[in-house]
């Protein structure tokens, strides 16, 4: 059994990733809150706000996911952990759910309920699990990878 230290990732890519990665989560949580308020009140302002929030969340999700794609599957393929790969897939499924949610929000008025709420819930849960997985990995001791 040999052990190697994982190669150092790009400082710029890590900085951009760490800066932008939490932003979509905030947008998607706000989308969920707006969807719930709209489902209870039927005030059109809330669904329009949710449509904008899910759109901005998707826009901000693109760059961190591309950086993550390169770091997990292309340049760091040999050194990626199971947690890195699980984080990638959870984020990818969350983004797919958010894309469907954006399409649902393009409907007229109350036609978005309850689908928008469930898609928002799925997006937030998937992203929450992904953040917990990465937090647990970072709190684990040691940077040595065993093969």
Secondary structure by P-SEA (a helix, b strand, c coil): ccccccccccaaaaaaaaaccaaaaaaaaaaaaaaaaaaacccaaaaaaaaaaaaaaaaaacaaaaaaaaaccccccccccaaaaaaaaaaaaaaaaaaaaaaaaacccccccaaaaaaaaaaaaaaaaaaaaaaaaaacccccccc
